[in-house]
Structures are given as C-alpha cells and as structure tokens.
Amino acid sequence: MYLDPDHCYRALKAHDARFDGRFFVGVSSTWIYCRPVCNVKTPKPENCLFFPSAAAAESAGFRPCLRCRPELAPGNAGVDASARLAQAAAVLIEDGLLNEVGIEDLAHRLGVTDRHLRRVFQSEFGVSPVEFAQTQRLLLAKRLLTDTIISVTNVALASGFGSLRRFNTLFKQRYRINPSTLRKAVDRPRKTDVLEFQLGYRSPFDWNALISFLGKRAIHGVEYLDGKRYLRTVRIEHAGTTHFGWISVAPALRKPAVKVLMSASLAAAIPPVLGRIKRLLDLACNPS
C-alpha cells in the first residue's frame, strides 16, 4: 500500500482520527512509532517515516509509543479483493491461528496458495504474515503486561509464545526493555479475577443504536444488556481446549474505545475472544 508522505503528515499534524489504524508514523529521532492521533508534539517532517502497519514499523526497528499505544489502534478495513484477502488473513492471525498452524494451512483456509497470500499480504501490510503474527504476539504481551497482573510466564503463553525464554529475548530485542521491567513501571489493576482491555474504533460510533439492535436479539440466559453494557457468557474452543467465562463491554470514558472486562478463566483464549468482540461490534469499520 502506497503512503503519500505529504498526505500522511497532514493527517498526523491534524491528529485526524479517520486515519487511526490506517497508518503508523516512525520518528527517526527517537526510534519510536505512533498512531496519527498521538498527542505528543508533532515531529518534524524530515524525521517521519510512514508505515501501513505496526508490524512494518517494528520490522524497520521502531518500538511502540507508550503514550498512544499502537496496540489499541482500530483495525484496517480493506477496499478491494487483494486488500480483503490480506485483511481476512490478518483477522485470523490476530485471533492466534498461526500459533496453532502454519502459513500453508492459513492460505488453504482462505482458498489461495501460500505464495499468493504472502505476496498479497506483503503488498498490503509491508511485512510477511509471520512477521505480522510476531508483532501481534508482542503487542498482545505488552498489553497484558500493562493492563493485567497475569504472571510474565502466563503472559508469554497467552500471547502465543512457546517458551518464556523466547518471549523474553524477542521482547527485549524489539522493545529494548525487559517484560518484568515494563510490568514494574505501570500501576497494576487490583482485581485478580478480571482482565481489562480497551479496543479502539474510529468515530462516530453509535453505541446506543448498537445496544438497541443487540438487545432485541439477545439470547436468553447467554446475553444481557442493561442499556449501558453488553454482557454474555462465553464458551470458546482454542488450541484444542474449551474455555468458559464471561465478558462485559461498555463505552470507555473520554476515549474512542470500548472497555472490555473478561473473566480470568479466559486468559488462555484472549486473542480469539477479543477478535470476536471486534467483529460483533464492527470496531474495524471505516465510517467515512
């Protein structure tokens, strides 16, 4: 995907929320990459490099901004056949599919060859599917370290890493900080039985209309809506295991995002649960 530097810089300078998740900016003077809505001082044009995905920015050596948190950016919606294919692959990768199968199985599931998938994916996101998956694992781990009190070992496993040693090495190599150091640098939530996340979207987002729509179709004994929150029980198959729990979703305060509460019993199935919430609420849509 071609990104015009002048157009991207104008969107960055205006903090235009329509472009949130559409591209990321790497700042060469700090080697940090941000969302276009980041509220830090706008860098000089000559210090900006623009990337179609967080994975492309990280592949170029940039580490994520701790203020705007690129892992919270809304998804990117494809507009043509190749983009839709790449986006469909990205959704499955975000759900953790490559933690269980290889790229050939992913391509077979989408009805294309693995060679074609790699070519289309590289064109759309600027990285290979494997590199994209690696970034998704690391960003999820960063989110879990920041927003939960799950042990570092369980963070590694929940994010799709096969070993704690591999996780520690990659995390330090990519983000220039140890997972345990990042954990100590943030205020931990108090509750141990509840996981909390935020999922971003591009405004406008009609929460009341969505809740009304879902409320009229709620499954008795499974879903419940009280006018402000969407709650439901969860039963999900992931990595050969059945996980049970519950979720609660409500608008976040002062942010274009929804706040997700999840029972700790779903910790091992976080990627597919968050992925289904994104699709249920259509959080990756482009309003314009």
FENSUL-V395811 format. One record per residue. PHI is phi in whole degrees, 0 to 359 (* if undefined). BURIAL is b if it has 24 or more other C-alpha atoms within 12 Angstrom, else e. Layout:
PHI|BURIAL  PHI|BURIAL
//
This chain:
*|b  278|e  245|e  286|e  303|e  294|e  294|e  296|b  293|b  297|e  294|b  296|b  296|b  272|e  52|b  289|e  293|b  295|b  259|b  296|b  89|b  280|b  205|b  231|b  245|b  261|b  257|b  291|e  281|e  239|e  58|b  240|b  246|b  228|b  278|b  294|b  264|b  300|b  267|e  285|e  299|e  298|b  290|b  291|e  304|e  290|e  262|e  255|b  238|b  248|b  231|b  283|b  206|b  296|b  297|b  294|b  295|b  290|b  296|b  274|b  103|b  271|b  248|b  289|b  294|b  277|b  268|e  274|b  53|b  306|b  293|b  264|b  294|b  293|b  290|b  256|b  266|b  284|b  237|e  229|e  300|e  296|b  295|b  295|e  297|b  298|b  293|b  298|b  295|b  298|b  298|b  294|b  294|b  297|b  283|b  90|b  298|b  288|b  283|b  248|e  230|e  265|e  296|b  295|e  292|e  298|b  296|b  299|e  295|e  268|e  79|e  225|e  280|e  295|b  295|e  295|b  298|b  299|b  295|e  294|b  295|b  299|b  293|b  278|b  250|b  81|b  215|b  281|b  304|b  293|b  294|b  298|b  297|b  298|b  294|b  299|b  297|b  293|b  293|b  295|b  299|b  299|b  296|b  292|b  293|b  279|b  254|b  227|b  247|b  301|b  300|e  301|b  298|b  290|b  298|b  300|b  291|b  295|b  274|b  103|b  273|b  282|e  211|e  294|b  297|e  297|e  298|b  301|b  295|e  293|b  297|b  292|e  295|e  279|b  253|b  59|e  204|e  285|b  306|b  294|b  291|e  296|b  300|b  288|e  278|e  242|e  283|e  277|e  293|e  279|e  284|e  257|e  258|e  227|b  257|b  236|b  223|b  235|b  242|b  278|b  214|b  264|b  290|e  278|e  220|b  273|e  298|b  298|e  294|e  295|b  297|b  297|e  298|e  291|b  297|b  287|e  241|e  297|e  273|e  299|e  84|e  240|e  245|e  211|b  230|b  249|e  98|e  239|e  232|b  248|b  235|b  198|b  278|b  229|b  226|e  219|b  269|e  207|b  55|e  78|e  232|e  266|e  246|e  239|e  176|b  211|b  227|b  224|b  232|b  210|b  298|b  281|e  278|e  61|e  218|e  282|b  202|b  249|b  263|b  248|b  254|b  220|b  294|b  298|b  294|b  260|b  303|b  280|b  234|b  299|b  304|b  292|b  294|b  296|b  298|b  289|b  295|b  301|b  286|e  301|e  265|b  56|b  288|b  269|b  291|b  252|e  302|e  285|e
//
